[in-house]
Amino acid sequence: MTLDTAILHLSNMVAFPTVSDRPNRALIDWYAERLEAVGARVRVLAAQDGGKANLFATIGPEGDGGIVLSGHTDVVPAEEAGWTSDPFALREDDGLLYARGSCDMKGFLACALAVAALYAEGTLRRPLHFALTHDEEVGCLGAQALVDQLKSENVSPAVAIIGEPTSMKIIDGHKGCCEYTTTFHGLEGHGSDPDRGVSATEYAARFMVRLLELRADLKDRAPANGAFDPPYTTVQVGRFEGGVARNVIAGLAHVDWELRPVNAADKDHAIRTMRDYCNSVLLPAMRAVHESAKIETSTIGDVVGLEPVTDNEARDIVCALTGDNGTATVAFGTEAGLFQQLGCAAVVCGPGSIEQAHKADEYVSRDQLAACITMLERLDARLR
């Protein structure tokens, strides 16, 4: 019966087209009403634009040391070819439930809501929190705001379970994901006399070469017995754009690049290396010709990693709930590292496979939802 309830909730939730560039407030309000109906203490925390919001709700006693069930409400666009039904209407076929967000990650949130009434019965020994966020897919913006809010209020949960799709396997580590755009402002001119201009594309090319040299440096910094695959911090250029014609000195160029650090020290090293190279090598050469030349780097996304640790209450709890004593690390990023920075022990564990996310005919299976519900029901027994 709880599984049927979860599927009904999932059907309602995927009908909210909460693509990251659209509001999520209607879904948050819908979820809040259902938590309030079972007696949860619910707060809706609106973002500045008012169209988006986080939710933080509690069942059980007041105080620190609680357990957070966390998930994001936004989804990626559903514009890719290959959909065989409406992406925002749940369709079931042979035990598979198709819709945008069914796997990533409204399935977990639907299961948590279906079990909420069970948590509300009787007395829990420690607080049980629900955390729903906006804009995870574009940089974990909602989770960053939520964590900052909890810090300012001295709210201190002890454990966070982030229900991203892991096929119900326990993930205790992932790299960070830092996304940047570096823009070069040069001086346009006629291509017949390159020395009279400052070619933004040429300086951008030198910047990219330095990034490739940094890549080799980061490989050499790989920690011994690293838990990740690959075990070192990676850097790569995703997109380059500049210039208007082959016979015009380019006045503007953009380099989109990313860094996936295994630890904070590598991130600091990489950012410092590229900043120093720009300030000590590229900019002096550019300004020798054109004093107004500039290099600007914008942070597009800065998702902190989840560092595997020996002492992890979240891992121990979820191992006991699922009966799985093994853990793993993954390449994709989540909000788990932000909760770790808040002081929570954190793991990632949820229904569905990441292989089904971000593609046409995204789906989660009934079996995976049932396994998630079993884990969450066992959590209730553990809290009594």
C-alpha positions as CSV (number, residue, x, y, z in Angstrom):
1,M,0.0,0.0,0.0
2,T,2.8,2.4,0.8
3,L,4.3,1.7,-2.6
4,D,1.1,2.6,-4.3
5,T,1.0,5.8,-2.3
6,A,4.6,6.7,-3.4
7,I,3.7,6.1,-7.0
8,L,0.6,8.3,-6.7
9,H,2.9,11.0,-5.1
10,L,5.4,10.6,-7.9
11,S,2.7,10.9,-10.6
12,N,1.7,14.3,-9.0
13,M,5.3,15.5,-8.6
14,V,6.5,14.8,-12.1
15,A,3.5,16.8,-13.4
16,F,5.2,19.9,-12.0
17,P,7.6,20.9,-14.8
18,T,10.3,22.1,-12.4
19,V,13.1,22.5,-15.0
20,S,15.9,24.5,-13.4
21,D,15.0,27.7,-15.4
22,R,11.4,27.6,-14.2
23,P,9.8,28.1,-10.7
24,N,9.5,25.2,-8.3
25,R,7.3,27.0,-5.7
26,A,4.1,25.2,-6.7
27,L,5.7,21.8,-6.1
28,I,7.2,22.9,-2.8
29,D,3.8,24.2,-1.6
30,W,2.2,21.0,-2.6
31,Y,4.7,18.9,-0.7
32,A,4.5,21.2,2.3
33,E,0.7,20.8,2.5
34,R,1.0,17.0,2.7
35,L,3.8,17.1,5.3
36,E,1.7,19.6,7.4
37,A,-1.3,17.2,7.1
38,V,0.6,14.5,9.0
39,G,1.9,16.9,11.7
40,A,5.3,18.0,10.4
41,R,6.6,21.4,11.3
42,V,7.2,22.9,7.9
43,R,9.1,26.0,6.7
44,V,9.1,27.2,3.2
45,L,12.2,29.3,2.5
46,A,11.7,31.4,-0.5
47,A,14.5,32.4,-2.8
48,Q,14.9,36.1,-3.7
49,D,13.0,35.9,-6.9
50,G,10.0,34.4,-5.1
51,G,9.4,31.8,-7.7
52,K,11.7,29.3,-6.2
53,A,12.0,27.9,-2.7
54,N,13.5,25.4,-0.4
55,L,11.6,23.4,2.2
56,F,12.8,22.3,5.6
57,A,10.5,20.2,7.7
58,T,10.8,18.3,11.0
59,I,8.9,15.4,12.6
60,G,9.8,14.4,16.1
61,P,11.6,16.3,18.9
62,E,13.3,19.7,18.7
63,G,17.0,19.9,19.0
64,D,20.2,18.9,17.3
65,G,21.4,15.4,16.2
66,G,18.6,14.8,13.7
67,I,18.6,12.8,10.4
68,V,18.0,14.7,7.1
69,L,16.3,13.1,4.1
70,S,17.4,15.4,1.3
71,G,16.6,15.8,-2.4
72,H,16.4,18.4,-5.1
73,T,13.1,19.3,-6.8
74,D,14.5,20.7,-10.1
75,V,15.0,18.6,-13.2
76,V,17.0,19.0,-16.5
77,P,15.1,20.0,-19.6
78,A,13.1,17.3,-21.5
79,E,13.8,18.6,-25.0
80,E,16.0,15.7,-26.3
81,A,14.7,13.5,-29.1
82,G,13.4,10.0,-28.2
83,W,10.6,10.5,-25.7
84,T,7.8,8.1,-26.4
85,S,5.3,9.8,-24.1
86,D,4.8,13.2,-22.4
87,P,7.9,13.7,-20.1
88,F,5.7,15.4,-17.5
89,A,3.1,12.7,-17.2
90,L,4.0,9.5,-15.4
91,R,3.6,6.4,-17.6
92,E,4.1,2.8,-16.3
93,D,5.1,0.0,-18.6
94,D,6.2,-3.5,-17.3
95,G,7.1,-2.2,-13.9
96,L,9.0,0.9,-15.1
97,L,7.8,4.4,-14.4
98,Y,8.7,6.9,-17.1
99,A,8.8,10.7,-16.7
100,R,11.4,13.5,-16.4
101,G,12.5,13.4,-12.8
102,S,11.1,10.0,-12.0
103,C,14.7,8.8,-11.4
104,D,16.5,12.1,-10.7
105,M,15.2,12.5,-8.2
106,K,11.5,12.8,-7.4
107,G,11.2,9.0,-6.9
108,F,13.1,9.4,-3.6
109,L,11.1,12.4,-2.5
110,A,7.8,10.5,-3.3
111,C,9.0,7.6,-1.1
112,A,9.9,9.9,1.8
113,L,6.5,11.6,1.6
114,A,4.7,8.2,1.5
115,V,6.5,7.2,4.7
116,A,6.0,10.5,6.5
117,A,2.8,9.4,8.1
118,L,4.6,6.5,9.7
119,Y,7.2,8.8,11.2
120,A,4.5,11.0,12.6
121,E,3.0,8.1,14.6
122,G,4.1,7.9,18.2
123,T,7.4,9.4,19.4
124,L,10.8,9.5,17.7
125,R,14.0,9.6,19.7
126,R,15.6,12.2,17.5
127,P,14.4,14.7,14.9
128,L,13.7,13.5,11.4
129,H,14.1,16.3,8.8
130,F,12.9,16.7,5.2
131,A,15.1,19.0,3.0
132,L,13.9,19.8,-0.5
133,T,16.0,22.2,-2.6
134,H,15.9,24.2,-5.9
135,D,18.5,24.5,-8.6
136,E,20.7,21.5,-7.9
137,E,21.2,20.8,-11.5
138,V,22.7,24.3,-12.1
139,G,25.2,24.4,-9.2
140,C,23.4,23.3,-6.0
141,L,22.3,26.8,-5.5
142,G,19.3,25.9,-3.3
143,A,21.3,23.6,-1.0
144,Q,24.0,26.3,-0.5
145,A,21.3,28.7,0.6
146,L,19.7,26.1,2.9
147,V,22.9,25.1,4.5
148,D,23.8,28.8,5.1
149,Q,20.3,29.3,6.6
150,L,20.7,26.3,9.0
151,K,24.2,27.6,10.0
152,S,22.8,31.0,10.8
153,E,20.1,29.5,13.0
154,N,22.5,27.0,14.7
155,V,20.5,24.1,13.5
156,S,22.8,21.0,13.7
157,P,21.6,17.8,12.2
158,A,23.9,14.9,12.6
159,V,23.2,12.7,9.6
160,A,22.2,13.4,6.0
161,I,20.9,10.9,3.5
162,I,20.8,12.3,0.0
163,G,18.5,10.2,-2.2
164,E,20.1,10.6,-5.6
165,P,19.8,7.6,-7.9
166,T,22.4,5.0,-6.9
167,S,20.4,1.8,-7.4
168,M,20.1,1.8,-3.6
169,K,23.9,1.4,-3.3
170,I,25.7,3.4,-0.6
171,I,27.9,6.1,-1.9
172,D,30.3,7.8,0.6
173,G,32.4,9.9,-1.7
174,H,32.3,11.9,-4.8
175,K,34.5,14.6,-6.4
176,G,33.6,18.3,-6.4
177,C,32.6,20.0,-9.7
178,C,33.7,23.6,-10.3
179,E,32.7,25.3,-13.5
180,Y,34.2,28.5,-14.8
181,T,34.1,30.8,-17.8
182,T,37.3,32.9,-18.4
183,T,36.8,35.9,-20.7
184,F,39.6,37.7,-22.6
185,H,39.1,41.3,-23.6
186,G,41.7,42.3,-26.2
187,L,41.9,44.9,-28.9
188,E,40.4,44.4,-32.4
189,G,42.3,45.4,-35.5
190,H,43.0,44.4,-39.1
191,G,44.5,41.0,-39.4
192,S,47.3,42.3,-41.7
193,D,49.1,43.8,-38.7
194,P,48.6,41.5,-35.7
195,D,51.1,43.5,-33.5
196,R,48.8,46.5,-33.5
197,G,46.0,44.6,-31.7
198,V,45.6,42.2,-28.8
199,S,44.2,38.9,-30.0
200,A,41.8,37.6,-27.3
201,T,41.7,34.2,-29.1
202,E,45.5,33.9,-29.0
203,Y,45.7,34.7,-25.3
204,A,42.8,32.3,-24.7
205,A,44.8,29.6,-26.5
206,R,47.8,30.2,-24.3
207,F,45.5,29.9,-21.3
208,M,44.1,26.6,-22.5
209,V,47.7,25.3,-23.1
210,R,48.4,26.2,-19.4
211,L,45.3,24.3,-18.4
212,L,46.6,21.2,-20.1
213,E,49.9,21.6,-18.3
214,L,48.0,21.9,-15.1
215,R,46.2,18.7,-15.9
216,A,49.5,16.8,-15.9
217,D,50.5,18.5,-12.6
218,L,47.3,17.4,-11.0
219,K,47.9,13.8,-12.0
220,D,51.2,13.9,-10.2
221,R,49.3,15.1,-7.1
222,A,47.0,12.1,-6.9
223,P,46.7,10.8,-3.3
224,A,48.1,7.4,-2.5
225,N,45.3,4.7,-2.6
226,G,42.9,7.3,-4.0
227,A,39.2,6.3,-3.7
228,F,38.1,7.9,-7.0
229,D,38.3,6.8,-10.7
230,P,40.3,8.5,-12.0
231,P,42.1,9.0,-8.6
232,Y,43.4,12.5,-9.4
233,T,41.8,15.9,-9.8
234,T,40.8,16.5,-13.4
235,V,40.6,19.6,-15.5
236,Q,39.2,20.0,-19.0
237,V,38.0,22.6,-21.5
238,G,34.5,22.1,-22.6
239,R,34.0,25.1,-25.0
240,F,35.9,27.8,-26.6
241,E,34.5,30.8,-28.5
242,G,36.1,33.9,-30.0
243,G,36.6,36.2,-32.9
244,V,34.4,37.3,-35.8
245,A,36.4,36.6,-38.9
246,R,39.8,35.2,-40.0
247,N,41.1,38.6,-41.1
248,V,40.0,40.4,-37.9
249,I,42.1,40.5,-34.7
250,A,39.8,39.0,-32.1
251,G,38.7,41.5,-29.4
252,L,36.8,38.9,-27.3
253,A,37.1,35.3,-26.4
254,H,35.6,32.9,-23.9
255,V,36.9,29.6,-22.4
256,D,34.5,27.3,-20.6
257,W,36.4,24.9,-18.4
258,E,35.8,22.7,-15.4
259,L,37.7,21.3,-12.4
260,R,36.7,18.1,-10.5
261,P,38.9,18.2,-7.4
262,V,39.5,15.2,-5.1
263,N,40.2,17.6,-2.2
264,A,40.2,21.3,-1.3
265,A,44.0,21.6,-1.6
266,D,43.9,20.6,-5.3
267,K,41.2,23.1,-6.0
268,D,43.1,25.9,-4.3
269,H,46.3,24.9,-6.2
270,A,44.6,24.9,-9.5
271,I,42.8,28.3,-9.1
272,R,46.0,29.9,-7.7
273,T,48.0,28.5,-10.6
274,M,45.7,29.9,-13.3
275,R,45.3,33.2,-11.5
276,D,49.0,33.7,-11.2
277,Y,49.6,32.8,-14.8
278,C,47.1,35.4,-16.0
279,N,48.4,38.1,-13.7
280,S,52.1,37.5,-14.2
281,V,52.3,36.4,-17.8
282,L,49.3,37.0,-19.9
283,L,48.0,40.4,-18.6
284,P,51.3,42.2,-18.7
285,A,51.8,41.1,-22.4
286,M,48.3,42.2,-23.3
287,R,48.5,45.6,-21.5
288,A,51.8,46.3,-23.1
289,V,49.8,46.9,-26.2
290,H,46.4,47.9,-24.8
291,E,46.3,49.1,-21.2
292,S,42.5,48.4,-20.9
293,A,42.9,44.7,-21.8
294,K,41.3,42.4,-19.2
295,I,40.9,38.7,-18.2
296,E,37.9,37.9,-16.1
297,T,36.9,34.5,-14.6
298,S,33.3,33.9,-13.6
299,T,32.3,31.0,-11.4
300,I,29.3,29.2,-13.0
301,G,29.0,26.4,-10.4
302,D,31.0,25.4,-7.4
303,V,29.8,22.1,-6.0
304,V,31.9,20.8,-3.1
305,G,32.8,17.2,-3.0
306,L,31.9,14.5,-0.5
307,E,35.1,13.3,1.1
308,P,35.1,9.6,2.2
309,V,35.8,9.5,6.0
310,T,36.5,6.6,8.3
311,D,34.0,7.7,11.0
312,N,30.6,8.1,9.2
313,E,27.4,7.6,11.2
314,A,25.3,8.1,8.0
315,R,27.1,5.2,6.3
316,D,26.7,3.0,9.4
317,I,23.0,3.7,9.6
318,V,22.3,3.1,5.9
319,C,24.3,-0.1,5.9
320,A,22.2,-1.4,8.8
321,L,19.0,-0.3,7.0
322,T,19.8,-1.8,3.6
323,G,21.9,-4.8,4.8
324,D,24.6,-3.7,2.4
325,N,28.0,-3.3,4.0
326,G,29.8,-2.1,0.9
327,T,30.3,1.5,-0.2
328,A,31.6,3.1,-3.3
329,T,32.5,6.5,-4.8
330,V,31.0,8.1,-7.9
331,A,32.0,10.6,-10.5
332,F,28.8,12.7,-10.5
333,G,28.2,15.5,-8.0
334,T,25.5,15.9,-5.4
335,E,24.5,18.1,-2.5
336,A,26.1,15.7,0.0
337,G,29.3,17.6,0.4
338,L,27.4,20.7,1.5
339,F,25.8,18.8,4.3
340,Q,29.2,17.4,5.2
341,Q,30.4,21.0,5.5
342,L,27.5,21.7,7.8
343,G,28.9,19.0,10.1
344,C,26.7,16.1,9.1
345,A,27.8,12.6,8.4
346,A,26.6,12.1,4.8
347,V,25.9,9.4,2.2
348,V,24.1,9.2,-1.1
349,C,21.6,6.4,-1.5
350,G,18.4,6.4,-3.5
351,P,16.2,4.6,-6.0
352,G,17.0,4.4,-9.7
353,S,20.2,4.3,-11.7
354,I,22.1,7.4,-12.8
355,E,22.3,5.7,-16.2
356,Q,18.7,6.5,-16.6
357,A,18.9,10.2,-15.7
358,H,19.3,13.1,-18.1
359,K,18.0,11.2,-21.1
360,A,14.8,10.5,-23.0
361,D,12.4,8.1,-21.4
362,E,14.0,8.5,-18.0
363,Y,12.5,5.9,-15.6
364,V,12.6,4.4,-12.2
365,S,11.4,0.9,-11.4
366,R,8.7,-0.3,-9.0
367,D,11.3,-2.6,-7.4
368,Q,13.7,0.3,-6.8
369,L,10.9,2.4,-5.2
370,A,10.0,-0.6,-3.0
371,A,13.6,-1.0,-1.8
372,C,13.7,2.7,-0.9
373,I,10.5,2.4,1.0
374,T,11.8,-0.6,2.9
375,M,14.9,1.4,3.9
376,L,12.9,4.4,5.0
377,E,10.5,2.2,7.0
378,R,13.4,0.5,8.8
379,L,14.7,4.0,9.6
380,D,11.4,4.6,11.5
381,A,12.0,1.5,13.6
382,R,15.5,2.6,14.3
383,L,14.3,6.0,15.6
384,R,11.9,4.5,18.1
